[in-house]
Amino acid sequence: MESGASSGPHSMVHTGHEFVFCLRGHLEYHVENQAFDLDPGDSLIFASHLRHRWRNVGNAVTNALIVLSNFSEGERVASMHMAQGEAGS
């Protein structure tokens, strides 16, 4: 995720659960009304029906492992997490 990249201006919701593990850089995740600052080695897990979004607030590229599980068949959750132009990065 390039510096300034984000999942977009609006929060998303979907079925299932989400696990995020920050590998490199700095990642800010908003889940409902809470902000979580993730540095390398930090992780977060939550029910995906909670409103959430992310952004790279650092000046460097951020790498994170995002695991989406137990979502409904046919739901396009991966594309929800990538802002325009990010899917090919």
NUZADREN-171324 format. One record per residue (C-alpha): x, y, z; residue in three letters. Coordinates in steps of 0.001 Angstrom, whole numbers, plus 500000, padded with zeros to 6 digits. Layout:
XYZALA ...
This chain:
500000500000500000MET 501590503228498846GLU 501796506227501173SER 498354507838501302GLY 496567504748499944ALA 493228503880501506SER 490156501720501128SER 488285504862500089GLY 486368507660501777PRO 483510505480503028HIS 483425502649505528SER 482451499189504355MET 480534496308505879VAL 480266492691504806HIS 479754489273506304THR 482441487221508002GLY 485542488184509937HIS 488690490110509170GLU 492234489626510434PHE 494910492241509701VAL 498633491807510388PHE 500967494741509685CYS 504252493534508179LEU 505911496850507307ARG 505038500535507597GLY 502119502062509447HIS 498445501286508904LEU 495449503015510441GLU 492237500989510692TYR 488903502454511733HIS 486374499960513096VAL 483064501546514092GLU 484082504582516171ASN 487563503383517125GLN 490884504011515398ALA 493664501423515599PHE 497251502326514692ASP 499102499242513467LEU 502887499103513331ASP 504963496101512187PRO 503992493064514249GLY 500619494492515317ASP 497397492681514448SER 493669493256514586LEU 490693490923514298ILE 487025491920514133PHE 483588490943512839ALA 483248492428509359SER 479653493543509897HIS 481180496426511867LEU 481778499531509717ARG 485483499650508824HIS 488067501256506564ARG 491849501583506384TRP 494547503988505214ARG 498324504203505069ASN 499093507324507065VAL 502874506898506886GLY 505394508250504410ASN 506497504791503264ALA 504983501758501598VAL 503027499564504022THR 502699495805503667ASN 499937493980505517ALA 498369490578505488LEU 494572490865505382ILE 492616487642505813VAL 488886487691505035LEU 486957484636506202SER 483434483257506427ASN 481931485794504025PHE 478856484968501980SER 479266483225498639GLU 479184485748495813GLY 480198488659498041GLU 483134490581496514ARG 484905491485499747VAL 488436491698498321ALA 487476494436495866SER 485739496382498660MET 489073496725500458HIS 490990498233497578MET 490496501856496566ALA 490484502759492880GLN 493908502130491400GLY 495147499983494302GLU 494087496534493037ALA 496949496386490566GLY 499590497613493009SER 
